[in-house]
């Protein structure tokens, strides 16, 4: 077998691999698909987790078929089609532990149905099922924005997570504006139902949002009628720009990783009383994503821009770093 592993900064290899034996509380999943995540690229650039030079197994967006079940594991059987929830595994699969999902056979330690192991609905293909993890991240960000049908929202960044947010917002009847530098990503946002998709470097954002969402007076000034802003891009100017145009009691959710401190005009917030919060991971969202998959599977499938076999995963990492890609999906047994 093989396993995608970081050895040091910008040194990632598809290594020969011998899977550990499963214990009585474990299951083994014959992997079918695993998506490449932006965090995989960050881990590679950093050189491993937690510190550079730490050998780190990659892959946390996985789906496959149960091939081995430990004696103490309940309600999971060989042949079950499943999604792996890496945040519910003791080794945090693909994000610092010894196991990663870019492999033919994935050991899931202390497996529990409904926690680390989730069933795939009958009519959902494995590649769509493997989208559950990034779509759960996106849903959690949307949930933190506390918006409902008819509200107005702006999403900064149309990578896979930002596009997932567009998907969920549109599905909830929210008027959604997407912002991204890449025309390919803006086109994808429009295809998912965004009200508008704009290049932030080519517009006056305040003027455009005033046209799309109206304006709202607040303590002697006027804010745009946007109810919530979601930062899935991480550009350092976004927070200041939002604070400057925000209306009374609007909300901002930061989901992007800001690696350096940023400044913003706190004084301007006094007249808007806006809320700024963050979102990370998916503490409860995976089952809700799975429940929505039968209804949204065709839209979800359009978010997969590339399919590559495991033998070409290194090429897939390069593709995933380019703006013309969306989700790069690795077909584990699709040589």
N, C-alpha and C positions, 0 to 999 in steps of 0.2 A: 504494500500500500504506500500511499504518499500523503504528505501533510505540508501545507504552506506555513512556513516558519520564518520569523524575523531573526536574524543573527546579529545585526548591528544597524546603525543609521544607514538607510537606503540600501540595505543588504537583506533581501528577502529571497528565499529559495523554496522550491518544491522538493522537499527532502524525501528520501526513503523513510518508511515509518512502519513500526510494529505496534499495533494497538495493544494496550494493556488488556488483560483478561477482565471480563465483567465479574463483579462480585454479586452476592445475593440481593443487594438493594439496587442494582444497576440495570440499565438496558443498553443495547447496542442498536444504533439506527444506521441502516444502509442508506447513505445520503444520495439524494436525487438532484437537488438544486441548492445552491448557496449564492446569495447576492454579495457583490462587493460594496462595502460601505465607505463613506468618506472618512470615518474614524479609522478604518484599516489603513488608509493612505497616511493619516496623521501618525499612527503607531509606527509605520515604516520610516517616515521622516524622522521621528523622534529616536528610533533605534530600539524599540521594545518597551515593555511595561514591567515594572514601574520606572526603570532606569535604562539608558542606552547600554546595549550589550547584553541585556536580558533576553534569552531565547524565548520568543513569544509565538504561540500557535495562533493562527488567524482564522476567522470565519465565524460569524454569529447570526447570520440570516438564513437559517437552514431548514429544509424539509426533507423527509424521507420515509422509509418503511422500517418498522420494527423487525429486526432479524434475530434478536436474542433477548430473553427476559430472565432476570434473576428470580430466585425462588421466593423471595420476600416481597416482590413487586405485585401490587394488586391492580386488577382491572385494565391491564395492558397485555396484549397478546401479539405473538408473531404474526406479521402481515398487516398490522394496523398502519394506516397512513397518518403521519404525525408532523406537527411543527414543534420545533424545540424553542422553548423560552429560555434564552441564556441567562437572563437576570435572576431566574429561579433555580439555577444550578449552583452547587457549592463552589465550583471552580470558575464561575462566570465565563462560560465557554467563549473562546475567541477574544477575550479582553483581559488577558493576564494569567489565565490558568494553563494547565498542561494540555487541555483539549481544544481543538479548533475544528470548525465545520467544513473547511476546505480539505476534505479527506474522504476516502471511500466508506469507511466505517467509523462512526462517531460513538464513543463511550459517553453515556450520560449517567453520572454518578447520582445515587440516591434519587432515582427517578420517581416522580409522582404524577399521576394523571390529574390534569386540571391545574398543575403548577408548572413543572418543567416540561411536561409532555402534554400537548394539546391536539385533539383529533382534527383532521382535515375534513371538511364537508365533502360529501360523496362526489359532487360534480366539479370540484376544483382541481385543476392540474397542479403538479408540484411546483412549477415555476411561479405561478400566482400565489400559491401557499407560502412560498419563501419570501414573498413581499410583506408578510404579516409583521415582521419585526420593524422595518422602517415605517410602515404605515401606522404602527402603534406609537412610535415616537411622534409622528406627525399628529395623530389624534390627541395625544397627551398635550401637545402644544396648543391645539385648538381648544381642548377642554379648559386649559388654564386661562384662555382668553374670555371665557364665560359669555359667548355670543349666541344669538339665536336667530331664527329666520327673520329676514328683513333688515338685520344689522349691516353695517358697512365695515369692512376689514381690509387692511393692506398687508400683504405678505412680501417681505424683503427677501429675495433669493429664491430661485426656482431650480435648485438641485433636487435630488430625489425626495428629501424631507420637505422642502418648500412646496414641491408639486403635490406631495401627499396632503399637505395642509390645504392646498387649493381644492383637492378632491373632496375632503371632508367638509370644508366650508360650503362649497357649492351644493353638496349633498344635503346640507342642513338649511338651504335656502338663503345663505348669506351672500350679500353683494360683495364680490371679492376682486380686488385689484392686485395684480402680481407685478413685481419689479425684478428685473434681471438684466445684466449687460448682454447676455448671449441671445441672439434672435431665435436660435433653435429652442431654447428653453422657454422663451416667451410664447412661441407657437404652441408648445406643449401645454402651457397654462391656459391658453385660449381654447385648445381642444378639450380640456377638462371642464370648461365652462366659466372661466374667469370673465368678469365684466370688462376688464381691460388688462393688457400686459404691456408695460412701459419700460423703456431704457432710462434709468434714473439720471444718467449723464447727459441726456438729450432734452430734458424737460425741466420746468419749474414745478417741483412736486406739489407745493402748496396750491398753485394755480390749477393744476390738473385735478387734485382731489376736491377743490372747491367746486369745480364743474361737475364732477362725478357724484360727490357726496353732500354738496351744499356747504353752508357756513353756519356757525352757531356763535352768537355773542356770549362773552363770558368775562365778567369783571372788567369792563371797559376795553376789552380787546375781542377779536373775532378768531375763532379756531375753525378748522375744517370739520365737517360732519362725520368724520371717521370714528367709529366706536372703539376699534381695537387695531393695534399694529403688532405684527409678529416678525421678529428679527430671526430669520433663518440664513442670514448671509454673513454677519460678523464684521461688516465694515465699521471702522471706528467713528464715522460721522453720523451713523443712523440715529443713535440715541439723541444727540443734540438736535438733529433735524426734526425728529418727532416731537420732542418737548416744545420746540418753537411753534409748532402748528397745531398742537393737540387741543381739543375742545374740553370743556368741563367734564370731569369724571370719566374721561376716556382711559383705556388700558393699553399697556404695552407688555408683551411677553418676549423675553430673550431666550431663544433656544440655541443660538449659535455659540460657539466657544470663542470668547474673547481672551486672547492669551496675554494681552497687556492692559494695564489700567486705562480707562478712558474718562475724559472730563465731559461734564454736561451742565447746562445752566439750571441749577436747582432753583434759583430765584424765580425763574419763569414758571416753574411748576406750582408756585403758590397760588396763582390765579386760575389754574386748571384743576388743581387737586387730583391730577391723574395718578394712576397706579402703575408702578413698574414692578414686574415680577419675572420669574424664570421658570423654565420647564426642562426636565431632563428625564430621559428614559420613558418607561411606560409601566408605572406601578400596578395599574388595573386594566389597561386598555386592550390587551391581546384578545381576550374572549369577545369583546365588542367588535374588533376588526374581523375576526373569523365569522361572526354572525352576519356581518354585512357583505362578506365575500360573494355569496351566491347572487346577490343583487347587483354588485359592482364589478364582477370578475372581468368583464370586457374592458371597462375603463382601466382597471388595474393592469391588465395585460399590455395596454398601450404604453405604460410607463417603463416597460422593459425594452431598452434600445438595442441591446446586444446579447447574443447567446454564444458562449465559448465553452469548449471542453476543459476539464481540469488540467490537461497537459498544456493549455495555452493561458493559464491563469495569470502568468506574469505579463503577458500581452494585455490581458484584461485589466490589470491594474493601471497600465499606461492609458488605456482607453477611458477608464473611469475618471481619470484626472482631467479629461478634456471636456470643454463646455458643450460640445455637440452630443455628448452621451447623456443618457439618463441613468437607469439602473442597468448595470452590466451583470448578467446572470451567468453563473458557471453551472454547466450541466455535468454533474460529477461522473455519471456513467455514460456520457454521450460522446465518446471518442469518435 
